[in-house]
Amino acid sequence: MSLLEVNKETCTKCGTCAAVCPGGIILFRENRHPRLLPVTEDFCVRCGHCVAVCPTGSLTHADIPLEQCVELKDAQQIDLQQCEQLVKSRRSIRKYRDKEVPRELMKKLIDIARYAPTGHNDQKVRWLVIDGKDKLKQIEAVGLDWMREATNNNPFIAELFSGVLRRMEAGRPDFIRGAPALAVVYGDKGNTLGSVDCTLALGYFDLAANAAGLGCCWAGFFMMAANTFPALKEVVALPEDQQVYGALMVGYPKYKYQRIPVRKTPDITWRS
């Protein structure tokens, strides 16, 4: 099979596939069927735009079979008002119920989050889910050691987090807030777009979790320590050529929020 197959019986020769191709590798001339330019293997990013946009389902890609592409249903599309509530109702949750997050639900959320865009469609975001109580307690304990070392060695951190350290030493789980699960994203060291790709994926995960009745909070302390503090690196246990790019605390919110608080007016500059 060639990289792109065109069903000439159903293709209407509209040229839409060529118009949306980000690599410009589909050649289209009026009243002719689309075809690939030579040497396309090196330039195709496997984004699936051509398969997704075809109004008659006349294209299939060697790596993106038409039969595996879910057809969009208008009845399941949310409108702008529903999207607005979903996004604006999202809160940073730091108090969780003592309830495990089912792994099947975590897998579903990750499945949704993998559709976040990645640079050059690399799709190299990798996931680590930590959900065992003993392992999470171990991370809290390691986090306390990290906080002590960080405050001893960095005057800025000492001034900023002295209160946090006192609470942690008193037994309060402020490192990961007693969350029943951590969703960690990681990828290749030195990947120029790794941080962006992983942040986008976590953002998708965060909103999907909100829709599923879960709450998340970006695990800032964990993210600060994960790649530099030896004891935490040992617990996370990533391959040597990988690094953590982001993490979310995940769980069922202990409290239900009733309204959307006011935010600052956006600072917008228009140029035309």
Long-range contacts (C-beta under 8 A, 24 or more apart in sequence): 1-62, 2-36, 2-62, 3-36, 3-40, 3-41, 3-44, 3-61, 3-62, 3-63, 4-35, 4-36, 4-40, 4-50, 4-59, 4-60, 4-61, 4-62, 5-59, 5-60, 5-61, 5-62, 6-33, 6-34, 6-35, 6-58, 6-59, 7-57, 7-58, 7-59, 7-60, 8-33, 8-58, 10-56, 10-57, 10-58, 11-56, 11-58, 11-59, 12-55, 12-56, 12-58, 14-55, 16-53, 16-54, 16-55, 17-49, 17-50, 17-53, 17-54, 17-59, 20-49, 20-50, 20-53, 21-49, 21-50, 22-47, 22-49, 26-50, 34-59, 45-120, 45-121, 46-121, 47-121, 85-260, 86-207, 86-210, 86-211, 87-207, 88-260, 89-210, 89-257, 89-260, 90-206, 90-207, 90-210, 91-215, 91-253, 91-257, 92-216, 92-217, 92-218, 93-215, 93-216, 93-217, 93-249, 93-251, 93-253, 94-177, 94-217, 94-249, 95-177, 95-253, 95-254, 95-255, 96-177, 96-178, 96-179, 96-180, 96-215, 96-249, 96-251, 96-252, 96-253, 96-254, 97-251, 97-252, 97-253, 97-254, 98-180, 99-180, 99-251, 99-252, 100-131, 100-180, 100-181, 101-131, 101-180, 101-181, 101-214, 101-250, 101-251, 101-252, 103-129, 103-131, 105-212, 105-214, 106-131, 106-181, 106-183, 106-250, 108-212, 109-183, 109-205, 109-208, 109-209, 109-212, 109-214, 110-183, 110-205, 112-204, 112-205, 112-208, 113-201, 113-202, 113-204, 113-205, 113-208, 114-201, 115-204, 116-197, 116-200, 116-201, 116-203, 116-204, 117-197, 117-200, 118-193, 118-197, 118-200, 118-201, 119-192, 119-193, 119-196, 119-197, 120-193, 122-193, 122-197, 124-187, 124-188, 124-191, 124-194, 124-197, 125-185, 125-187, 125-197, 125-198, 125-201, 126-185, 126-186, 126-187, 126-242, 127-183, 127-184, 127-185, 127-186, 128-182, 128-183, 128-184, 128-185, 128-186, 128-236, 128-238, 129-181, 129-182, 129-183, 129-184, 130-181, 130-182, 130-184, 131-180, 131-181, 131-182, 133-180, 135-235, 136-176, 136-179, 136-180, 136-181, 136-182, 138-235, 139-175, 139-176, 139-182, 139-222, 139-232, 139-235, 140-173, 140-175, 140-176, 140-178, 142-225, 142-229, 142-231, 142-232, 142-235, 143-168, 143-175, 143-176, 143-221, 143-222, 143-225, 143-232, 144-168, 144-169, 144-175, 145-229, 145-231, 146-175, 146-221, 146-225, 146-229, 146-231, 146-232, 147-175, 147-221, 149-229, 150-224, 150-225, 174-221, 175-221, 175-222, 176-219, 176-221, 176-222, 176-249, 177-217, 177-249, 179-217, 179-219, 179-249, 179-250, 179-251, 180-250, 180-251, 180-252, 181-249, 181-250, 181-251, 182-219, 182-222, 182-247, 182-248, 182-249, 182-250, 183-216, 183-247, 183-248, 183-250, 184-222, 184-226, 184-236, 184-244, 184-246, 184-247, 185-244, 185-245, 185-246, 185-247, 186-238, 186-242, 186-243, 186-244, 186-245, 187-242, 187-243, 187-245, 188-241, 188-242, 188-243, 189-241, 189-242, 189-243, 194-243, 194-245, 195-245, 195-246, 197-245, 198-245, 198-246, 199-245, 199-246, 201-246, 202-246, 202-247, 202-248, 205-248, 206-248, 209-248, 209-250, 213-252, 214-250, 214-251, 214-252, 214-253, 215-250, 215-251, 215-252, 215-253, 216-248, 216-249, 216-250, 217-248, 217-249, 218-246, 218-247, 218-248, 218-249, 219-247, 219-248, 219-249, 222-247, 223-247
